Amino acid sequence: MSILYKSTRGDADFVTASEAIIKGLADDGGLYVPTEIPQLSVSAEALVDMSYQEVAYLVMKEFLTDFSEAELRDCIRCAYDDKFDTEIIAPLVKHDGQYFVELFHGPTIAFKDMALSILPHLLTTSLKKNHVEKKIVILTATSGDTGKAALAGFKDVSGTGIIVFYPKGGVSPIQEKQMLTQKGNNTFVVGIRGNFDDCQTGVKKIFSDKKFGEEISEKGYQFSSANSINIGRLIPQVAYYAYAYACMLGRGEINKGDTINVAVPTGNFGNILAAYYAKRMGIPINKLICASNENKVLYDFFETGCYDRKREFILTSSPSMDILISSNLERLIYFIADENAEISAKLMEELSMKGSYQITDKMKNNLKDFYGVYASEEEVFEKIKNTYQNANYIMDTHTAVAAAALDKYSKQTGDNHKCVIMSTASPYKFARSVMTAIDSSYKQVEDFDLIDKMCEISGVSVPRAIEEIRNASTLHDTICDTVEMKSVVEKILKV
C-alpha cells in the first residue's frame, strides 16, 4: 500500500513521503499528514526480541513507502550507530516505582537525536530520488534541543546548509554553548531578541514568502525544515513508542494484550503526536498524558477546547517546553476535525489573527485518548529531589515535568495502567536547575563545576557531548531582532 501526504490546510496536491521531506512545509502553509495511518505489519508481541533498528524499520517502512528497503535500512544503519553511547539506543529503566525511556543517549544528549540523526539521511536520499540539484537550506527555530541536534546532524552534509534561530536568553547555558561552538562549514546559528514563538513565527514567514522563495531558487537554493513540522522528523519518533512497549512486554512488566499509558513532556506537540500515531498503528497504548510546564497552553486546551496563546510567556527551568504556539497540534486538529482541511485552515487562521480558537464539542470528544496535566516549578524541583533521594536517580527538568504530571494524573484518575515516561534530555544539559533542585547550596557553583559534582553524586559519567564543549571556542555570534531574520538569511546565502 502506498502512503501519500497532503496538507492540513487543503492543498489539493498529494505528494510522496520523499517529496514531503524535501519541502518540509506545504505550499499553503499547512503541515503534511499521511493520507491514512498505516497498521504495523506484525503484532506488538513480535517486536519483543528485535533491536531498536529493526523496530524502527518496521515502523518507518509503513509511512515512507516510496523508499526501497535498501534505502531505508541504510538510513537507519547510518543513524543509529556508535554515535549513541548505549547499544540499546533507547533503554528502559525503572526508578522509584516509575518507568523511564531514556531518549538522550545520542550525540547531543537530547531526544531530538532520535529523529535528527536520521533526517539528514532521509533528506539526502529524498533529494537523489527526486533528482533535486538545488542546495537545500534548512531553516529551523529551536527552543533549545532541536538546534544542536539539527546542527550536528547536518554538519558538512553535502548539498545542504543549516541556519538555526534560537531565543537569546531563553535556553540553558549548556544548550547555548552547544550551539555556539558547533563546527561545520555549512552551519549558522542566530540568536533572536524574543522567545521561541517569535523564532518559529519568523521561520514560518520566510517559508511562506513565495517571492523570496523564487529569488533563492534562481540562486540555486531551496528551503526545507528540520523542525518537527517536517514529516521526516515526526515519523522516526513513532518507533520508540513501539520499542518501549516491546521492552515492557519483554521484561514481564506487562502481559500480552495489556495496554500502557505514556507520559510525555510536551511543548511543540511533536513527541506526543508520534505516540498518537503509534497508538493508531496498533501499539497497545491507553492514555496519552500530555505534560505541560507553567506555560500550560496545552493543558488549558485539553480542559476547555479553547487554544489561547494570549497569555504571559513564562521562562521556566524546562526551556524546551516554553512554547505558546504548539505547531504540531495542527496535525491533531486535522484528525479530530475528521480530516476536514477547511476547518483546520480556518482555526489556524483564527490563531494567527486573533490569537485563539475554539474547537467544537464533537472535536473535543475526539480527544479522549489524551489527558492534559501540568506541573509547577515547585512540583518539578520537588520531583527531582525526591527521586534522587529515594533512588539515587537524577532526571532533567523536562522529564521531571512528565514524572510530576504522572503523579498528579494517577491521583486524579485512579488509573492503574503501567506508564512509561519519555525522558527527553540528560540532566547534564540542565545541570544548574537540576543540581539546585537537589540542594539549593549549589546555586553559587559555576556551570562546569556543577557538572563535575553531578558526576560525583550520581555515578554517571559526564557525556562526551558535554566534555566537547567544556573548553570549546564560540564560533557563532550573530544576534538580531525578529524583523531582521529574512535579511540575516539573505546575508548568509549572499543573495
Order of alpha helices (4+ residues) and beta strands (2+ residues): beta-alpha-beta-alpha-alpha-beta-beta-alpha-alpha-beta-alpha-beta-alpha-beta-alpha-alpha-beta-alpha-beta-alpha-beta-alpha-beta-alpha-alpha-beta-alpha-beta-alpha-alpha-beta-alpha-alpha-alpha-beta-alpha
